[in-house]
Amino acid sequence: MLKEIKTIGVLTSGGDAPGMNAAVRAVVRTGLSKGFRMMGIERGYNGLLNGEVREMDLRSVSEIIHRGGTILYTARCLEFKTKEGQQKAADRCRELGIDALVVIGGDGSFRGAKDMAALGIPCIGIPGTIDNDIACSEYTIGYDTAMNTAVEMVDKLRDTTQSHDRCSVVEVMGRNAGYIALNVGIACGAVATLIPERPYDLERDILSRMKFTQKTGKKHFIVIVAEGVGHAQDIANEIQAATGIDSRATVLGHVQRGGSPTLRDRVTASTMGYHAVALLERGIYNRVVAVSADKIVDFDINVALSMHKTIDTFLLDVSNTISI
């Protein structure tokens, strides 16, 4: 028997990503248009456990589509990882009259949603993470903005790198996924791009390429490194020791998480948010919204969490061929 849903709670969890606000806005306004009562849960599962919940109306989400971060805030929650914490969260939903949850975040957030679903709270997941590492979705909210921010920073860095005939080793985000690094490397013409999915060899992947380009007249170099590969400073030290070229490390860090979301992130977040509420309206629960072939689709949450994503080897070939 389908559970009657009257009130929907929405939360953002895990690392923040540009476009999360656009997703919250879409969920709230779509829900209100379909007659649901909408509740904003602050600070993710941590806020749910502590009852940090407020009712949302149309004006609650005004003037946020262009803002980075999340107006609902986000936080890690160790208590929620325990069975007792999960049961407490489900009980809290019932106390607050929240019949279903829309969870905006990454894999960890979806695992939490899966646990809530097992305790009788219908859930829909929306992928929001700059790393683009949600296996069931070709695209995640925040990814485009993060890449554009990184490209802008590297373009600025290139000016001083060229002026001093240096090698700049730039560390971008991506602990377990090289999507940001690979695309930024192509967009910035990096002589080498290092990603977690492919073990690198200093001589083969960096030094030999630098030597080749030196013979063609190039005197400055950009190397892009995903954070999961290693520390940019260590790699810069190795390059300088081997080549004698002044090599400097730059870690872009959390600047990649911030800023006004791009058009792509705003539109994707809006369509995903709409789709999430439409699923609940139709009595379809425990799904993860995703992008496949540029269309908004959804997967059973258990299937979504069991899927695996691989890096596009074509992009690796492009990078190695033309960024020289």
N, C-alpha and C positions, 0 to 999 in steps of 0.2 A: 504493500500500500504506500502510495506516494505521500510524503509529508507535506502538509500545507505550509507554504512560506508566506509570511506577512512582513517580516523584518529581515533585512540583509545587513550584515556587518562587513566593512571593508577595512583591510589593513595592509601596510607595507612592511616587508620584513627583509632582513639581511642587509647587504650593502645597498646604499641608495644609488639611483640611476636617473639621469635626466629623462623626463617623460613620465615618471611615476605620477606626478601631479595631474598630467593630462589623463592618465588612466583612472585615477581617483575621481576626477571630474566626470568622466564618461560613465563610470559605474554609478555614481550618485544621481546624475541627471537622468540616465536611462531608467534606473530603478524608480525614481520619483514619477517619471512619465508613465510607468506601468503600474503605479498604485502601491508600490512597496514603501515601507518605512525604512529609512536609511540611517545607519549608525556608523560613525567613524571611530575606529579603534586606534588609539595613539600608541606609538612605540611597539608595534608588532605584537607578538605573542606575550611579551613581557607586560605590555599595557592591558592586554586581555585578562591576564591573571590578576592584575591589580585594579581592574575595573575602570581604566582610563578610557571611557567611552562617551561620545557625545552625539546627539542627533544632528543629522545634516539636512539642510534644505538647499534650494537652488542657489542662494546667495553664499552658502558656505564654501562653494567651490568657484566663486567668481574670481577673475583675474589671477588664475593660477596656471593656466595652460602653458604660459611662456616661462614659468619659473622652474629652475632646477631643484634638486633635492625632493623632499616630500613634506607636505604640510601636516601629514599624520605622524611624522618622525619615524625612526626605526631604531631597533636595538637588538642585541643578542640576548638570548634567554636560556641560561643553563637549566633552570628549573623545568622548563617546558620539555627538555630532552628526556625527562624521567617519566615513567608511567603515571606516577602520582601527579606530576605537573600537568600532564595531558588530560587526566581525568578532571583535575581542578579547572582547566580551561573549558572543557566541555560543560561542566556544571555551571561555570560562570556564564556561558552563552545562554543556558536555560534560565538562569536567574535574571539576566538582562533582557530576556525575550528575543534574543537573536536566533533566528531559525536557520540561517545559512551564512557562510562566509565566502567572501572573495579575497583571495590572498595574492598580493602582487610581490613577486620576489624571484628567487632562484631555486635550485634543487633542494637546498636545505629547508626553505620555506614550504616547498611542495611536500616534502616528507612530513613536515608538521601537519599540513592539510590532510595528508593521507591518514595520519594518526587520528586526527579529529573526525574524519569520515568514518573510521572504524568504531568511533564512540557515538555515532549517530548524528553528527553535525554535517549536513551537506556542504561541500566545498567546491569552489572553482578556482583554479590557479591561472594567473596571468604572468608570463615570463618577463621579469624586469631585472636585467643585469647587463653591465657594460661589456662583459667578457664574451657574450654570445655563445655561452657554453651549455645551453639547455638542449639536450639531445633531440627532443621531439619537434623543436621549432627551428626553422631556417634563420630566424631573426628574433632578437630579443630587444625589448625597450631599453634605450640608452646607448646601444652599441654605436649607432651612427654618430651621435653627438660626441661620444668619447673619442672616436677615431678622428673626427674633424678637429677637436681640441688638440689632440696629439700632433696632427699634421701642422696646425697653426704654430704650435710651440717649436716643432722641428724646423719649420721654415724660418722662424726668427733666429734659431740657433745656427742655422746654416750660414747666416751673414757673418757672424764672428768666426765660425769655423773656416770659412773661405778666406777671410782677411788674414788669418794667422797660419794658413796651411796646416791645419790641425786635423786630427781624427776625433770626432765626437761619437761617443758610445752612449746611446740614449735608451734608458730603461723605461718601457711602457708596462701597463698592467696586463695581467694574464698569467696567473699562477699555474694553472693546468691547461690553459688553452692559448694558442698562438694567433687567434684571429685578428686581434688588434695589431699585433706586431707585423704580421704578414701584409696586411692591407696598407698600413702606414709605411712600411718599408717600400712597397711598390710606389705609393703616392709621392714619397719623398726622394725616390731614386737612391735608396741606401745601397751601398756597395755590398753589404751583407745583412741578412736578417736571421736571427736565431730564435727558434721556437721550441717549446717543450716537447712537441710531438716528434721531433727529429733530433737525435743526439748530434752535437756538432764537434768538428775537429778544427782546432785553431788554424793550423796550416792550410787545410783544404778549403775551409769555408770563409776564412777572413784574410789571412796573410797572402795566400796565392792570388786572391782576387785584387788585393791592394797593389801587389807587385805588378800585375798585368796592367791595371789602370794607370799606374805610374809611368809605364813605358809608353802609354798613349797620351801622356801630358797632364794627367790629373794629379793634383797636389793636395786636395782636401777630401775627407772621407766622412760618411755618416754610416754608423753601424746601429741597427735597431735590435734591442734585446728584450724579449718577454721576461717578466720578473721571475717566472718559474725556471728559467734557464740557469740563472746565476746572477751575481752582483755585477752591475755595470762597471764599478770601480776596479774590481779584480780583472775583468776582461780588458779594460783600458790599460791597466798596468802591464798586462801580458803583451798587448799590441805594442806599447811604447818600448818595452824591453827588447822585443824581437825586431822592430823596424827603426827605432830611433825617432819616430814621428811623435811630436807632442800630442798626447792623447788624453782627452778629458771625458769624465763621466757626468751625465746629467740624468737624474731620476725624476721623471715627471710626476709620479705619485698621484695624490688624490685630486689634483687639479683636473684630472680626466673624468672624475665623477661629477663635477659641477658644471654650471653654465646653463644658459637657455637652450632647451632641446631644439633640435633641427626639425624641419617640416616632416621628415620621414618619421622621426620618433613621436611627434605630436599626432600624426595621422594613425600610425600603427597603434599607439596607446589608446586612442579614441575608439578605433574599430574593435580592438580586443576587449576594451571595457564594455562596449555595447553588446558584444557577442556573449560575454560572461553572464550578464544579466538576462539576456534572451534565453540562454540555456536554463537558468533557474526558473524562468517564467514557464518554460515548457516541461518542467519537472525532470530535467536532466541534470544529474548531480555528479560530483566527484570526477571532474574532467580538468584537463589542462588545455587552455587556449593556445594555439600555435599558428605559425605561418608556414604554409607549404605551397610551393609554386605561386607565390605572391597572393595566395588566398588565405583567409582566416578560417581555420579548421579547429578541431578539438580532439583530444585523445583521452581515453580512460586513464586516470591518474596512475594506476599500477603499471599500465603499459608504458606511459610516458617516462616513468622513473626507471624502467628496465631498458630503455633504448640507449644507443651509443652514437656518438657523433665523431666523424673523422675530418681531418683537415683536407682542403681541396688541393690535391697535388698539382693540378693545373696552375694554380696561383704560385706555387713554389717554382715551377718551371718558368713562368713569366718573370718572376723576381730574379731568378738566377741568370736569365738570358738578357734582359734589357737593363738591369740595374748594375752596370759595369762601367 
